[in-house]
């Protein structure tokens, strides 16, 4: 594959959905494993999720729920859009609007909700395509006029030094889970793994990682923070059953290993199944659930399964009652 060398790559951000927050396991019993037994890996230990105009946090076992940010203006139109963690800065960044025609602002806050600041105001006629915090403490994002391709930018966590950046056009859409937080590499939709060395595309070291996988059945892929492991979510003949497989990125000729089978109930939404790495390359978080459109019901929920890749076991918990929004792990 012939690609031109550039300094930094940018991708469309994928989002996942959470619906609520009443802690329990899927069978109603208390969560058996506290966070301290999961380990801290590369530091991922806090789950952040948004419910319309609020941000909540929990630990990786679904407990210790806290209200972090409350942007409620009682206007019925205000809401939080995208949210991302900024590793190394102890911050989150999120987009906020008082109404769809008002335009978005990008705000940051400490992980405990303190020191909320507006760091960028977007033009009202523009859309924000994605936003992602990286381990170097900066924020990658894209925006542009509605109906036109967005352009890619980077800025510091305080909004300073905004710079437009070039991209390598992928063979298909790439989402945030497909780029390592450390910036060491990304995988595109075709299975081509693009190695980065200090932000520079290393074409000679890049390769096709999924050559021996059945790409037609792949639902999602996710690269671990250190770019050593790839999680692959496969569809099966049963639309409510998914297989999570893990592949060593350094071993291109070795097929992915089955780690866990995710089975949804008949009324759970299959298109909302999402995966992301947490604890470095130790755990994969899978979430999915039920949402009753257009505004949701108190009985709606999201299930989370924190899968131990080595042990091939999972800790399960469930959020109930909130609206379907987005989740990131810090």
ABEGO torsion letter per residue (X at the ends): XBBBBBABBBBBBBBBBBABBBBBBAAGBBBABBAAAAEAEAGBABBBBBBGABBBBBBAAGBGBBBABBABAGAGABBBBBBBBBBGAGBBBBBBBAEAAAEBBBBBBBAAGBGBBBABBBBAABBBABBBBBAAGBBBBBBEBBGBBBBBBBBBAAGBGBBBBBBBBBABBBBAAABBAAGAEBBBAAGBBBBBBGGBBBAAABBBAAAABBAAABABBBBBAAGABBBBBBBBABAABBBBBBBBAABAABBBBBABBBBBBAABBAAABBBBBBGEAABBBBBBEBBBOAAEBAABBBBBBBBBAAAGBBBBBBBBGBBBBBBBBX
